Amino acid sequence: MAGGVVHFEIPADDETRAREFYSSIFGWEFQVLPELDYSLAMTTPLDEQGRPAVPGSINGGLFRRTGQLTAPVVTVDVEDIDAALQQIVAQGGSVHREKMEVPGSGWNAYFKDSEGNIVGLWQNAAPS
């Protein structure tokens, strides 16, 4: 659904400590992707298409805090990430990180909104 919040990301100074924290409190499971310095956070079960099975729920990620990404990020689904980035710039926002392919899944990017917040964009890959 274009325009919906579909993912979240939480920065951490100590990723192991953060995974243990969220796992012990909320029961989240993590898939560590060391080659990306990233962990997928499974907050809800997935259906056969790999989407959250519980309506209204989303999964997310955990990453090492950097100088530029220091606060949680929400990610919004769009039909065309390139067009969305153009609209964002036209409305006074800026591109924080260009479009990046997530092989087999789609593309994501980060933008800075009119208030200086960093927000993510997500475009699904076309079904094959």
Secondary structure, 3 states (H helix, E strand, C coil): CCCCEEEEEEEECCHHHHHHHHHHHHCCEEEEEHHHCEEEEECCCECCCCCECCCCCCEEEEEECCCCCCCCEEEEECCCHHHHHHHHHHCCCEEEEEEEEECCCEEEEEEECCCCCEEEEEEECCCC
